[in-house]
Amino acid sequence: MPLEDSPSLENYKEGMPASLPNPDRRRRRLLLIMGFLLAVILVVQAVNFLRSPLGVVLRGQATIRGQVVNQLGQPIPAEIIVIENRVAVTAGSDGRFVIPNAPAGQISIVADYQGVGVEVPVNLKPGDDLDLGSIRVAATALP
């Protein structure tokens, strides 16, 4: 114990206290804080791992299909982005697209055409082959 933390005679003028300070209390508190911080670090690392390429493989993969159309229902060659793993594909001139290795789980697909995007939330199970049908993107007038 450092000298500054040592009790002085003033503390014992009226005799010994009823209960002495527990030296293990401080150690237990420190261990509790360290355990909590370790748990938080482990949770953050687990989330990061599940978002990594290896984590995606372990979680499973699925296929997403669909077609992107404008407000008139005509096919457009939009860019399709899976937000979670930053995979992007471009729809063909017929507006159709296929994303073969999308991560399983709750993900978001964004269809982008000329700076206008539409987000589509998707819940995929490993091995799914999901057809989103038509995704309508409202094109804006170019300046």
C-alpha atoms as one frame of an Amber mdcrd trajectory, in Angstrom:
protein
   0.000   0.000   0.000   1.443   3.401  -0.881   2.227   5.696   1.993  -0.403
   8.212   0.839  -3.134   5.568   1.204  -2.005   4.475   4.666  -4.339   5.348
   7.532  -3.250   8.033   9.948  -3.557   8.052  13.728  -6.424  10.524  13.334
  -8.521   7.708  11.844  -8.130   5.654  15.021  -8.652   8.311  17.747 -11.858
   6.643  18.876 -10.533   3.091  18.577 -10.570   0.474  15.862 -13.384   0.689
  13.283 -16.115  -1.963  13.422 -15.075  -3.411  10.090 -11.735  -3.151   8.421
 -11.516  -2.280   4.726 -11.528  -5.353   2.512  -8.338  -5.363   0.388  -9.915
  -7.813  -2.087 -12.827  -5.469  -2.862 -10.699  -3.246  -5.084  -9.231  -6.256
  -6.871 -12.679  -7.778  -7.462 -13.957  -4.480  -8.858 -10.982  -4.259 -11.221
 -11.526  -7.857 -12.367 -15.218  -7.164 -12.946 -14.426  -4.116 -15.102 -11.774
  -6.039 -17.042 -14.204  -8.933 -17.604 -16.876  -6.557 -18.893 -14.426  -4.880
 -21.283 -13.234  -8.269 -22.516 -16.840  -9.319 -23.191 -17.484  -6.114 -25.185
 -14.307  -6.651 -27.213 -15.289 -10.262 -27.956 -18.760  -9.226 -29.150 -17.332
  -6.520 -31.436 -14.783  -8.965 -32.862 -17.496 -11.599 -33.452 -19.620  -9.087
 -35.382 -16.601  -8.047 -37.456 -15.762 -11.673 -38.162 -19.289 -12.474 -39.337
 -19.062  -9.569 -41.790 -15.695 -10.731 -43.142 -15.436 -12.914 -46.274 -14.754
 -16.020 -44.170 -17.684 -15.195 -41.898 -19.954 -14.886 -44.924 -18.905 -18.357
 -46.073 -19.584 -19.794 -42.617 -22.980 -18.054 -42.423 -23.891 -19.320 -45.870
 -24.620 -17.764 -49.229 -27.630 -17.315 -51.446 -28.507 -16.139 -54.953 -30.604
 -13.055 -55.686 -32.283 -12.398 -59.041 -34.475  -9.638 -60.311 -35.119  -6.956
 -62.883 -34.748  -3.200 -62.596 -37.323  -1.036 -64.375 -38.050   2.692 -64.575
 -41.341   4.330 -63.565 -42.801   3.389 -66.979 -41.930  -0.293 -66.484 -39.129
  -0.264 -69.073 -35.953  -2.211 -68.186 -32.893  -0.134 -67.275 -29.219  -1.141
 -66.819 -28.906  -0.112 -63.160 -26.118  -0.989 -60.763 -27.115  -3.385 -57.973
 -25.115  -3.241 -54.721 -25.172  -5.558 -51.715 -24.418  -3.169 -48.852 -23.095
  -5.772 -46.390 -20.213  -7.062 -48.521 -19.988  -4.228 -51.077 -20.537  -6.568
 -54.036 -21.869  -4.778 -57.096 -23.281  -6.087 -60.363 -24.720  -4.238 -63.339
 -28.073  -5.229 -64.754 -28.085  -6.075 -68.439 -29.878  -4.041 -71.104 -33.004
  -6.075 -70.281 -32.734  -4.867 -66.658 -32.099  -8.391 -65.326 -29.410  -9.132
 -62.745 -28.084 -12.087 -60.744 -26.039 -11.827 -57.546 -24.644 -15.350 -57.065
 -22.878 -15.159 -53.674 -24.971 -12.856 -51.506 -24.473 -13.381 -47.760 -27.254
 -15.149 -45.891 -29.076 -13.178 -43.220 -30.723  -9.756 -43.106 -29.131  -7.668
 -45.894 -29.900  -4.609 -48.015 -29.814  -4.426 -51.808 -29.563  -1.020 -53.492
 -30.546  -0.489 -57.125 -28.875   2.675 -58.435 -29.556   4.362 -61.768 -28.284
   7.847 -62.674 -27.787   8.794 -59.039 -31.227   7.642 -57.891 -31.333   4.579
 -55.678 -33.884   2.262 -54.143 -33.053   0.151 -51.111 -34.639  -3.279 -50.788
 -34.286  -5.129 -47.455 -33.933  -8.903 -47.907 -33.782 -11.811 -45.461 -31.857
 -14.713 -47.016 -31.347 -18.251 -45.790 -28.255 -20.224 -46.864 -28.867 -21.774
 -50.286 -31.862 -19.549 -51.164 -32.475 -18.602 -54.793 -34.611 -15.489 -54.339
 -36.309 -13.677 -57.228 -37.101 -10.098 -56.204 -39.240  -9.528 -59.285 -39.217
  -5.948 -60.583 -37.484  -3.176 -58.675 -38.849   0.190 -59.765 -36.345   3.075
 -59.851 -37.722   6.539 -60.562 -35.299   8.269 -62.930 -34.813  12.008 -62.623
 -34.428  14.526 -65.424 -30.788  15.220 -66.241 -29.695  18.872 -65.924
